[in-house]
Amino acid sequence: NPQKTFEYRVMPYGEEHLLLIARDVTRVSQLEEMRKDFVANVSHELRTPLTVITGYLELLPRDEQDSFATKAMDEMFSQTARMQNLIEDLLILSRIEASAERIFEKQVDMYAMLQQIEAEAKTLNKDKNHKIRFEMDPELKVFGVETELRSACSNLIFNAIHYTPAPGKIVVKWEEDERGARFSVKDNGDGIEERHLARLTERFYRVDKARSRKTGGSGLGLSIVKHVLNHHNSHLEIESKLNKGSVFSFHLNQQLIAERSSA
Ligand code: ADP
């Protein structure tokens, strides 16, 4: 029945038989679709009023003599910016969840893309002053969805900047190893306790709620990374030690590596 969605499990049954169990998950997947649509629509609808609020906030004259008004306006600016970030991340997440884009159709020049992220990272790093080193194989290109891979890589790099006390050391690598193409970000920052690792990529999951709020993230970054990697048949690998630092990495398997131009 094409209208129905089933989940299948095969189990051994006695010595010679297999048991096939089909579970009707039509209702569950319909609800899941409704949830996705709802989140996407709400996020989209919230965009316009927020743009209007931000626009007026920018136009309001500032009276530096009035310390209350100045403080209130600064707070409104930063909170609307936070909301805008959150909505953009929700939209990115919905788009990736719904993405039917084929990953084998287009080549991504990761070197060029990472150079652009490097420039953005420099701006973000202005008041942190971390030592950030990029070690990249310029010839290593892959098949994939560029916008998605860009979100994943920049989230991991920006997190390293946020969650490392200044001045720290961050190393970003893009290289080939025996498992395929590997992207990694190593920092010597906050680190994460083992017990949090399994839940880290859940939506809005944060290790330290108060501190994360201060850094201004949406709590969706690693969830976006997870979905992007899932779409590219990969997964996030995390090694971390509390107060020592972390390595966030992923592999794109050999089949996704495009032929080198120099070969
Ligand atoms: P956000 O950064 O917006 O809070 P993320 O999904 O990107 O959301 O990250 C989830 C949580 O994982 C963060 O709140 C933080 O506690 C932890 N985290 C992410 N990256 C790092 C890192 N490089 N070092 C230490 N903790 C991290």
Boltz pocket constraint, residues with backbone or C-beta under 6 A from the ligand:
constraints:
  - pocket:
      binder: B
      contacts: [[A, 155], [A, 156], [A, 159], [A, 160], [A, 163], [A, 164], [A, 187], [A, 189], [A, 190], [A, 191], [A, 192], [A, 200], [A, 202], [A, 205], [A, 206], [A, 207], [A, 208], [A, 212], [A, 216], [A, 217], [A, 218], [A, 219], [A, 220], [A, 221], [A, 222], [A, 223], [A, 246]]
      max_distance: 6.0
